[in-house]
Amino acid sequence: MTTNLIDIQNSDVIMATSNMAENHPVGFQWVMKAKERGAKFIHVDPRFTRTSAAADIHVPIRSGTNIAFFGGLINYAIRKNLYFKDYVVHYTNASFLIDPAFKTATDLDGLFTGFDEAKRAYDRGSWKYQLDGEGNPQRDLALLDPNSVFQLLKRHYSRYTPEMVERVCGIPKAKFEEVAQLYCGNSGPDKTGAITYALNLTQHTNGVE
């Protein structure tokens, strides 16, 4: 959520990842306003709290497994084509082409290109865009070039399958797919979703990841 809290009321689906009802009651009123409009509310938290009681779906993942859960959502959205393509193409770097020498952690079994074992650090020489003659990033608006940011993202998150989410997060595959379809399905020019991450998810020990 990088918008004003008041704007939450305009969302079609909302996902919270901590006890927002008790820890941020002023902001939570806008979640309830959205529900009055018919929005669905998903609560992802190992504990059952007052926030869970207000939710349409409570998802009790194991503590510390946020990365696997959200990685699964990203993979689901890409695999099912449930993302707002016009926005992704024109307002993100998804279409930008990366140096062909760059490889993701999925390509290299956990490490990115340029890792120096002796120095325990990365040489980021290949971590750059392909540039045209004027110094602007080259682009593939179809998002099909294997060196595009989109395709690199797709490969990187391909391992976060529903089965992996079930194994790591401890929730049934069917439950994850229900949540993923509900959240990712509300993406487009006429509908939107919100994740209230700022005062909870980002303050977890692995929040910055």
Backbone hydrogen bonds in HBPLUS format (Angstrom, degrees):
<---DONOR---> <-ACCEPTOR-->    atom                        ^
c    i                          cat <-CA-CA->   ^        H-A-AA   ^      H-
h    n   atom  resd res      DA  || num        DHA   H-A  angle D-A-AA Bond
n    s   type  num  typ     dist DA aas  dist angle  dist       angle   num
A0007-ASP N   A0004-ASN O   2.90 MM   3  5.50 141.5  2.05 116.5 126.6     1
A0008-ILE N   A0005-LEU O   3.04 MM   3  5.61 161.9  2.07 116.5 122.2     2
A0009-GLN N   A0006-ILE O   3.31 MM   3  6.23 158.4  2.36 121.3 124.0     3
A0010-ASN N   A0007-ASP O   2.97 MM   3  5.62 164.1  2.00 119.7 124.8     4
A0011-SER N   A0008-ILE O   2.95 MM   3  5.43 169.0  1.96 124.3 125.8     5
A0012-ASP N   A0192-THR O   2.82 MM 180  5.57 167.4  1.84 157.6 162.0     6
A0040-LYS N   A0012-ASP O   3.14 MM  28  6.48 155.7  2.20 138.8 137.7     7
A0194-ALA N   A0013-VAL O   2.98 MM 181  6.50 145.7  2.10 148.5 159.4     8
A0014-ILE N   A0040-LYS O   2.90 MM  26  6.38 151.8  1.98 156.4 165.8     9
A0042-ILE N   A0014-ILE O   2.76 MM  28  6.08 170.5  1.77 166.8 170.1    10
A0015-MET N   A0194-ALA O   2.82 MM 179  6.27 153.9  1.88 155.7 164.6    11
A0196-THR N   A0015-MET O   2.92 MM 181  6.33 156.8  1.97 159.8 167.5    12
A0016-ALA N   A0042-ILE O   2.93 MM  26  6.39 159.1  1.98 162.9 168.3    13
A0044-VAL N   A0016-ALA O   2.86 MM  28  6.17 172.8  1.86 166.9 166.7    14
A0020-MET N   A0018-SER O   2.86 MM   2  5.66 133.2  2.08 109.7  95.1    15
A0023-ASN N   A0019-ASN O   2.91 MM   4  5.92 161.0  1.94 158.3 164.2    16
A0024-HIS N   A0020-MET O   2.81 MM   4  4.96 149.4  1.90 132.5 136.8    17
A0028-PHE N   A0024-HIS O   2.93 MM   4  6.11 149.6  2.02 150.3 160.1    18
A0030-TRP N   A0027-GLY O   3.10 MM   3  5.90 152.9  2.17 119.5 125.3    19
A0031-VAL N   A0028-PHE O   3.00 MM   3  5.11 131.6  2.24 100.5 113.9    20
A0032-MET N   A0028-PHE O   3.17 MM   4  6.60 158.8  2.22 154.6 159.2    21
A0033-LYS N   A0029-GLN O   2.96 MM   4  6.25 142.8  2.10 136.4 147.2    22
A0034-ALA N   A0030-TRP O   3.03 MM   4  6.17 151.9  2.11 135.5 142.1    23
A0035-LYS N   A0031-VAL O   2.99 MM   4  6.36 153.2  2.06 147.4 155.0    24
A0036-GLU N   A0032-MET O   3.03 MM   4  6.31 144.7  2.16 141.3 150.3    25
A0037-ARG N   A0034-ALA O   2.93 MM   3  5.12 133.7  2.15 100.1 113.4    26
A0039-ALA N   A0034-ALA O   3.02 MM   5  5.32 162.5  2.05 138.3 133.1    27
A0038-GLY N   A0035-LYS O   2.92 MM   3  4.91 152.3  2.00 101.0 110.1    28
A0056-ASP N   A0041-PHE O   2.77 MM  15  5.29 149.7  1.86 140.4 150.5    29
A0057-ILE N   A0041-PHE O   3.29 MM  16  6.73 152.9  2.37 154.0 157.1    30
A0043-HIS N   A0057-ILE O   2.87 MM  14  6.26 167.7  1.89 166.4 170.6    31
A0059-VAL N   A0043-HIS O   2.73 MM  16  6.04 165.3  1.75 162.9 164.2    32
A0045-ASP N   A0059-VAL O   3.09 MM  14  6.23 139.1  2.26 132.2 144.4    33
A0052-SER N   A0049-THR O   3.02 MM   3  5.06 115.6  2.45  95.1 110.3    34
A0053-ALA N   A0049-THR O   3.02 MM   4  6.42 152.3  2.10 148.0 155.9    35
A0054-ALA N   A0050-ARG O   3.23 MM   4  6.47 135.4  2.44 136.2 146.0    36
A0054-ALA N   A0051-THR O   3.14 MM   3  5.25 133.4  2.37  97.5 109.7    37
A0055-ALA N   A0052-SER O   3.01 MM   3  5.03 148.6  2.11 101.3 111.3    38
A0061-ILE N   A0059-VAL O   3.04 MM   2  5.92 128.9  2.31 109.6  94.9    39
A0062-ARG N   A0169-CYS O   2.86 MM 107  5.10 143.8  1.99 129.1 140.6    40
A0065-THR N   A0062-ARG O   3.34 MM   3  5.86 145.0  2.47 141.0 136.2    41
A0069-PHE N   A0065-THR O   3.17 MM   4  6.47 160.7  2.21 153.1 158.9    42
A0070-PHE N   A0066-ASN O   2.89 MM   4  6.13 173.7  1.90 164.7 164.6    43
A0071-GLY N   A0067-ILE O   2.81 MM   4  5.79 148.9  1.90 143.4 153.3    44
A0072-GLY N   A0068-ALA O   2.95 MM   4  6.05 147.0  2.06 138.6 146.8    45
A0073-LEU N   A0069-PHE O   3.09 MM   4  6.50 144.9  2.22 140.5 150.2    46
A0074-ILE N   A0070-PHE O   2.99 MM   4  6.27 159.2  2.04 148.5 153.0    47
A0075-ASN N   A0071-GLY O   3.00 MM   4  6.23 166.0  2.02 149.9 153.6    48
A0076-TYR N   A0072-GLY O   2.88 MM   4  6.00 156.1  1.94 144.8 151.9    49
A0077-ALA N   A0073-LEU O   2.93 MM   4  6.13 164.1  1.96 151.6 155.2    50
A0078-ILE N   A0074-ILE O   3.07 MM   4  6.31 160.9  2.11 151.6 156.4    51
A0079-ARG N   A0075-ASN O   2.83 MM   4  5.91 169.9  1.84 153.9 157.5    52
A0080-LYS N   A0076-TYR O   2.90 MM   4  5.87 157.7  1.95 150.1 155.5    53
A0082-LEU N   A0077-ALA O   2.74 MM   5  4.65 151.5  1.82 143.7 149.4    54
A0081-ASN N   A0078-ILE O   3.17 MM   3  5.02 155.8  2.23  99.4 106.5    55
A0088-VAL N   A0084-PHE O   3.03 MM   4  6.28 165.3  2.05 154.9 159.6    56
A0089-VAL N   A0085-LYS O   2.84 MM   4  5.98 165.0  1.86 161.7 164.1    57
A0090-HIS N   A0086-ASP O   3.09 MM   4  6.07 165.7  2.11 144.6 148.9    58
A0091-TYR N   A0087-TYR O   2.82 MM   4  5.35 148.8  1.92 149.5 153.8    59
A0096-PHE N   A0093-ASN O   3.02 MM   3  5.33 156.2  2.07 113.2 120.8    60
A0150-PHE N   A0094-ALA O   2.90 MM  56  4.57 148.3  2.00 142.4 132.0    61
A0140-ASP N   A0095-SER O   2.79 MM  45  5.02 148.3  1.89 136.1 146.1    62
A0149-VAL N   A0096-PHE O   2.89 MM  53  5.82 144.2  2.02 161.6 173.3    63
A0097-LEU N   A0138-GLN O   2.87 MM  41  5.62 149.5  1.96 156.2 154.2    64
A0130-GLN N   A0097-LEU O   2.75 MM  33  5.53 158.2  1.80 142.5 143.5    65
A0098-ILE N   A0147-ASN O   2.75 MM  49  5.35 169.7  1.76 147.9 150.7    66
A0099-ASP N   A0128-LYS O   2.88 MM  29  5.81 159.2  1.92 168.5 164.8    67
A0102-PHE N   A0099-ASP O   2.95 MM   3  5.69 165.0  1.97 125.7 130.4    68
A0113-THR N   A0103-LYS O   3.21 MM  10  5.20 148.1  2.32 147.9 143.6    69
A0107-ASP N   A0104-THR O   3.08 MM   3  5.18 119.4  2.46  96.4 110.7    70
A0108-LEU N   A0104-THR O   3.08 MM   4  6.38 148.2  2.18 146.7 155.7    71
A0110-GLY N   A0105-ALA O   2.58 MM   5  4.31 171.3  1.59 139.9 140.2    72
A0123-ASP N   A0114-GLY O   2.74 MM   9  4.70 159.0  1.78 128.6 135.6    73
A0116-ASP N   A0121-ALA O   2.77 MM   5  5.48 169.4  1.78 164.3 167.7    74
A0120-ARG N   A0116-ASP O   2.72 MM   4  5.58 126.9  2.00 146.2 162.2    75
A0121-ALA N   A0116-ASP O   3.37 MM   5  5.48 147.2  2.49 136.7 143.2    76
A0127-TRP N   A0124-ARG O   3.02 MM   3  5.06 154.1  2.09 105.2 113.5    77
A0128-LYS N   A0126-SER O   2.93 MM   2  5.56 135.0  2.13 103.2  90.3    78
A0138-GLN N   A0130-GLN O   2.72 MM   8  5.69 163.4  1.75 158.8 158.5    79
A0132-ASP N   A0136-ASN O   2.78 MM   4  5.46 153.5  1.85 150.9 158.4    80
A0135-GLY N   A0132-ASP O   2.99 MM   3  5.32 165.0  2.01 116.9 119.9    81
A0143-LEU N   A0140-ASP O   2.95 MM   3  5.44 160.1  1.99 116.2 122.8    82
A0148-SER N   A0145-ASP O   2.93 MM   3  5.33 166.6  1.95 121.0 123.1    83
A0152-LEU N   A0148-SER O   2.99 MM   4  6.27 158.1  2.04 155.6 162.3    84
A0153-LEU N   A0149-VAL O   2.86 MM   4  6.02 156.9  1.91 149.1 155.7    85
A0154-LYS N   A0150-PHE O   2.83 MM   4  6.08 154.8  1.89 146.9 154.6    86
A0155-ARG N   A0151-GLN O   2.95 MM   4  6.16 158.6  2.00 144.7 149.4    87
A0156-HIS N   A0152-LEU O   2.90 MM   4  6.06 161.8  1.93 147.9 153.6    88
A0157-TYR N   A0153-LEU O   3.05 MM   4  6.23 158.8  2.10 153.2 156.9    89
A0158-SER N   A0155-ARG O   3.24 MM   3  5.12 155.0  2.31  99.4 106.8    90
A0160-TYR N   A0157-TYR O   3.04 MM   3  5.52 157.0  2.10 114.6 121.6    91
A0161-THR N   A0159-ARG O   2.90 MM   2  5.57 137.8  2.08 102.5  90.4    92
A0164-MET N   A0161-THR O   3.02 MM   3  5.10 118.3  2.42  98.4 113.3    93
A0165-VAL N   A0161-THR O   2.96 MM   4  6.32 161.4  2.00 156.8 162.0    94
A0166-GLU N   A0162-PRO O   2.92 MM   4  6.12 156.9  1.97 144.6 150.9    95
A0167-ARG N   A0163-GLU O   3.01 MM   4  6.24 157.9  2.06 144.3 149.9    96
A0168-VAL N   A0164-MET O   2.85 MM   4  6.01 168.8  1.86 159.7 162.2    97
A0169-CYS N   A0165-VAL O   2.77 MM   4  5.40 153.6  1.84 142.1 151.1    98
A0170-GLY N   A0166-GLU O   3.03 MM   4  5.19 136.2  2.22 122.7 131.8    99
A0175-LYS N   A0172-PRO O   3.02 MM   3  5.20 121.7  2.37 100.2 114.8   100
A0176-PHE N   A0172-PRO O   3.05 MM   4  6.46 160.9  2.09 157.2 162.1   101
A0177-GLU N   A0173-LYS O   2.94 MM   4  6.21 166.3  1.96 156.3 159.9   102
A0178-GLU N   A0174-ALA O   2.98 MM   4  6.12 147.0  2.09 139.8 148.6   103
A0179-VAL N   A0175-LYS O   3.08 MM   4  6.36 162.5  2.11 151.2 154.8   104
A0180-ALA N   A0176-PHE O   2.79 MM   4  6.00 167.1  1.80 158.8 163.1   105
A0181-GLN N   A0177-GLU O   2.94 MM   4  5.92 160.6  1.97 141.8 146.9   106
A0182-LEU N   A0178-GLU O   3.06 MM   4  6.20 157.9  2.11 142.9 149.3   107
A0183-TYR N   A0179-VAL O   2.87 MM   4  6.09 169.8  1.88 158.5 160.8   108
A0184-CYS N   A0180-ALA O   2.82 MM   4  5.68 153.7  1.89 147.1 153.6   109
A0185-GLY N   A0181-GLN O   2.89 MM   4  5.31 138.8  2.06 127.4 138.3   110
A0186-ASN N   A0183-TYR O   3.15 MM   3  5.66 159.5  2.19 111.8 118.1   111
A0197-TYR N   A0195-ILE O   3.00 MM   2  5.62 126.6  2.30 107.4  92.0   112
A0200-ASN N   A0197-TYR O   3.21 MM   3  5.59 169.2  2.22 118.3 121.2   113
A0202-THR N   A0197-TYR O   3.29 MM   5  6.13 166.9  2.31 153.3 151.4   114
A0203-GLN N   A0200-ASN O   3.03 MM   3  5.30 149.0  2.13 107.7 117.5   115
A0204-HIS N   A0201-LEU O   3.20 MM   3  5.54 167.2  2.22 111.6 114.7   116
A0207-GLY N   A0204-HIS O   2.96 MM   3  4.71 165.0  1.98 111.0 111.3   117
A0209-GLU N   A0206-ASN O   3.15 MM   3  5.59 148.6  2.25 110.3 119.4   118
